[in-house]
Amino acid sequence: MTASTVTRRRHPAVLFALLVVALVAVGGVYSLVSSGGRATADTRPYTAQDVTAGDRLFKANCSTCHGQQAEGTSAGPSLVGVGAAAVDFQVGTGRMPLAGPAVQAKRNSHVAFSDEQIRQMGAYVDSLGPGPGIPDEKYASGIGGDVARGGEIYRVNCAMCHNFAGSGGALTRGKFAPPLHGIEGKHIYEAMLTGPQSMPVFDDANLDPEAKRDVIAYLHWLDKNENPGGHSLGNLGPVADGFFLWLLAVPLMIGAAVWLGRKAA
């Protein structure tokens, strides 16, 4: 073996090329492993007609705030990369279109669009950049979830804002964590997945689909749970209990004591 051959084999460019190949290989393996447990891809494929129809709906109803190409304006954020899940959550819960300027969009029982129109707008927004898809019903329904495990996950990650019983609570600067009673499982999953407004994002790397299903199962169990100890007073904690005691219970007890004292005299 000649000296020139050894020199070619030890050339720095060869080492650099090997390093690049190794990084690409590691990245590919990581992608496959990390995406294996995800369950957020929409099982309903979008067609070109869906995207075109969604584009028309978006421009007619959303572009004033979000821009003609959803690039965002001073009145609304960019929607590039938020995915169909964010559209389904915001529009499907009646939060969007926003009725007027506000610190936080509120859930509205009136939904302005049909399910098909929401799907089409989601298809258009999804076409602008990759983002979370509509969750699989297998996980979003909460059916088959572990209620006890879901309650533990909820108390660790959610109760500090949404209250231990899902009754909601106040945040800073006029914002609030909404109550979670009677919410469709799909929208709970989408909220965890997209992190609307002040809520942090719990993607599948933080809480896998099974964990999200357990949380949904727990919240649906709370909807059915009765209070054998009496009226819950909204499950708002010591504040509601204190108001009840000082405004109703204490005056009643004082009134009863005065009445009994006069009767005895």
Phi, psi and omega in degrees: 000129183278164179294327180293326178295316179298321180296320179295321182292331182261014181297136181305329180297326179294316179297320178297317180296319178297322179296317179298314179299318180295318180295318179298318180296314179298318178297321179295315179297318180297320180299316180295317182291315185289335181267356185295327184262008184281146182220049184239004180282134180293125180283349178263109183293143178271141177256169177298326178294323176298315181295318180296315179295321178294324177299315180296316179297318181297312182295328182280334189236341189236339189291338179303320181263323188261358179091155183298327179248023181061026182279351179092152177221186177292342181264348182198151184284165173293145178250008179290119178092001180280339176082169181293333182297320180294320178296314182298321179291306186295316182278322182291338177262006178078007179289327178238145359294143182292130183294328181186170180303132181203159178294325183212139177287133181258149175298139183230132179292337178270115177260125189285343186231157177284167179300321181294318179294321178297319178297321180292318177295323176297322178297318180295311181297322179295330181287344182280337181178149182296139179198177182299137177267177177297131184292153178293133181300334179303324181260325186288337181287335184082353181293130180087001181285158179272106184297318181296315178293321178298321178296322179294315179297319180297315183294328180284321190252339192236331190295333182295338178252316187268003180080151184298335181249016178074024183273357180085176180187165182277145174242195181274160173056037176081001179274167182207155171266117187290157173295154186245023181275135175069027181266135178299139183303323180300320182286329175295315179299314182296325177295317177296325185284325187253342178061064181293138174055242186277355185281135176289160179274128173246078180285183186290345175283334178272306177233115182289169183305323179294321179294319177297319177299321179295319178297316179298318178300320179295316181294322176291329175293322177299324179299327183267347187288131177266169181246092182295342181275358181125194182294138184282344184055035178081000182052040182267001176091201188295336180296309180297320178297319179296316177300318180298316182293313185284328184267341182231304187294311182297312177302323178295319180292320177295317179298319179295320180295317179296317181296316180294323179295317179293324180292322180290327179289000000 
